[in-house]
């Protein structure tokens, strides 16, 4: 089949995915990161939906850092698997929060679930050849 020849561009595809997703995560996380402790506390309150109600400022800061720094690491393909693990966890918490606050409205929690699936898959796939990690 003609389309099977595209498999030789697997690493280019992974690079495009890393750049696109990483850029979007930076754009999503940077305003949260520079938002300061008041915003971090609000973000960290999402952990309450998992039964964890202590240290909301710290959890919020870690979520914002995970999104912004994790996005940069994703683009570079550096510390790729730890970064995608943190992004997966962040998206699971976000999905849980959106699910519970929306009363189970599918369109409210679908996006973080989809991203969690992508990031979890990338843990297994790796960053590709065009990365700092190169595996």
Secondary structure, DSSP 8 states (H G I E B T S, - for coil): -GGGGGGGGHHHHHHHHHHHHHHHHHHHHHHHHTT-HHHHHHHHGGGGGGT--S-HHHHHHHHHHHHHHHHHHHHHTSSHHHHHHHHHHHHHHHHHHHHHHTTS-HHHHHHHHHHHHHHHHHHHH---SSSSS--
